[in-house]
Amino acid sequence: MGLEEKLPEGILTTQLETLVNWSRENSTWPLLFGLACCAIEMIATGSARHDISRYGSELFRASPRQADLMIVSGRVSNKMAPVIKRLHDQMSEPKWVIAMGICASAGGPFNNYAIVQGVDKLIPVDVYVPGCPPRPESLLYALDRLRAKQGKETFRTYVDFKAPPLSKQPDEISSLESLRRPQLA
Amino acid sequence: MLNVSPRTRAYETLPGLNPLGIPAVAPLPSGESPDTARIVERFGTALLAAGLHNGQQVVYVAPGQLVALAEFVRQDPQLCYEALIDVSAVDRSELPVSDQRFHTVYQLRSYARKQHLTVVCPLADSGRPSVPSLAGVFAGATWPEREVWDLMGIRFTGHPDPRRILMPESWPNHPLQKQVPVGGEEVPFTLTWSDPEFESFGKQVLAAESKPPVLPPGMNRENMIINMGPHHPSTHGVLRLVVELDGETVVNVDPDLGYLHSGFEKTGENKRYKDFVYYTDRMDYLSAMSNNMGYCLTVEKLLGIAVPARGQVLRVLMAELQRLASHLFWLSTHVLDVSGTGMALLMYATRERERILDLFEMACGARLTVGYMRVGGVSRDLPPAFLGHLDAFLRAMAERIDDYERMLTNGPLWEERLRGVGHISREQAINLGLTGPMLRGSGVDWDLRRDAPYGGYEQYDFKVPVFSEGDSYARYLLRMEEMRQSLRIIRQAVDRLPDGPFRVEDRKITPPPRAELDISMEALIHHFKLMTEGFQAPPGMVYHGIESSKGELGFFVYSDGSAKPYRLHVRGPSFNNLFAISNMSKGAMLSDIVTNIGSIDIVLGEVDR
């Protein structure tokens, strides 16, 4: 457009989408959340040798409301399934999920009554990492693949986004007391 | 809930070649020992059987006499079995017997006399099998009995807290009963794009609705009740604690387990002996080598085989390296939990831990889930460069432990948070069935490596640190000293590493070397038979405990003569040690719970199994 020629030095032009995606790619904060063996490798990824902060992901947030990325690191039991679903629901958009290891991806060696055969039965997964457990390098590569995916996102995604229906419309709520569970009230 | 495919227990041997008498019942004990003679003298014909079985003292007693027997062996000065280590049960419905479907099995320990006793209690058949609870005699029976009720469906009459412990309250069955299928899903090997099932992949298909929490019994709603976990940064995994608070003082703690229940025991009953080694890695994933070792020793005890000297030394070497790695990880996370400024120590300790993982990687190719040991020895010999790297590591490590101590031991913040916190008296520690550093930190001088040696530990010279204070600070000092002793054992193991085979040469148990397969038809047949059928173990039952980094890791195997364990039970040290959390935390501050969890050193993979 010739705009660049008229601007003083030190100013770059770009698209808003690219700028937003660039910042998201470089500061994806994971949820501080570990399940099983893979969590130990996730901690190893975050600590001395592998240093996940090179990817801007060293800030593991304990609250799902501050996190962008859920790394499902380990096997998901039937008792844990509602908790994971709820944590994922509590994360604000945009959010991403990495299924770390074969257990989170497809159940792995635990093909039995206790384990959900893949966390994608509960929540949508962006990147699957094979391995039992994956090495820290594999997790870093998964973050790299996630960056590639984040870089391709457009605002159109959010225009088309339909929020799930509310269980109760706001005008149906008479008081906060009525929202309390009956056995607690 | 899920697509459950029923699977029956199939014995994969051809008819005609099938050894007769499979499945078979474990034989009754024979002979006698001074202890069983003493028990027989007291109870006489009320005992069903007593004697030795696989080198262990076993007593069979009817449910009516169980509590009397437990009280007798506990209080009699000649017997003095102070602690109940483990409770498990066997469902015999697939064995060739028609009565007494359930047996409960108790493991008792005398610390003063260094003796072990197994008590088996056959239950009368009825729609609601039940047995008197031993929680009144040994407090440590409370959780293991809840686990047996949850997974096996045996009621314990007089139990103080008869709730399920691992599975959700609404779970329809008791999964370890034999008629319950192992569950899971069929693996679709021939899935194509046109398959309608393909569409559902990656979509939400399970509703997984959150249920409102239930108030644990004994809690008062007038006080503040808070929920810690299962998603909480300081619970070391997916532990959930319901905490009742009066101000900031803890009135009551109720741990809710099972968020990582993975069905290890049921899976083990459907895998051949040789295939379950890899699962043990994933139980206590911070000390995979110790788990390998415990399981292999148990199966070897059942088979009655001895591992060659080199294999034994390699196992000890790896197990002690693993203890070091596990304690380093405990230290780093404990410091991080207790004082938020401890990030530096996390970085330092993981730096050393990575070096140990590098050594494991050299030996077996994996960092965490190693699968290095096999029934009959270890999977492969050390690579040539291993010992050089190990030597460099050992020299550096001794100084590092001093470094950590300089950072922590006399630090006012560290002492403030640990001294006097989570106190357990000697009597409590024994009665609650605690093991490992939890027991030694309370003044009980007991270490299975020294007092019931296994795997050649009797040949090593090492001290067992014991502290009598019983608080978190004592347990911290104790684990630091254990790391130094591990270094000593490793140095001795390196010095004495003999030449020779690293696993038994019996081709029925370990596969032949790869080179032999090219030239020998017999080797090929052995390899094929071993990989497809595995090896069969003689009928019987066996319990074996080892000193893992967290306490006594025990495996109980009931064999019916086939190539798979009929019943496999794991006594996880973290599970029994975690029971102490209520005793440790009552009356303390909320923030002390975090110290206590760290001080117990739990791994949820082992607590929930």
Interface residues (C-beta under 8 A of the other chain):
Chain A: L32 F33 G34 L35 A36 C37 A39 I40 E41 I43 A44 S47 A48 R49 A62 P64 G74 R75 S77 N78 K79 M80 A81 P82 V83 I84 K85 R86 L87 G107 P109 F110 N111 N112 Y113 A114 I115 V116 Q117 D120 K121 L122 I123 P124 V125 C132 P133 R135 R181 Q183 L184
Chain B: M1 L2 V4 M167 P168 P175 V180 P181 V182 G183 G184 E185 V187 F201 G202 K203 Q204 V205 L206 A208 E209 S210 K211 P212 P230 H231 H232 P233 G237 V238 G258 Y259 L260 H261 S262 G263 K266 T267 Y278 Y279 D281 R282 Y285 L286 F329 S332 L346 M347 Y348 T350 R351 E354 L357 R367 L368 T369 L604 G605 D608
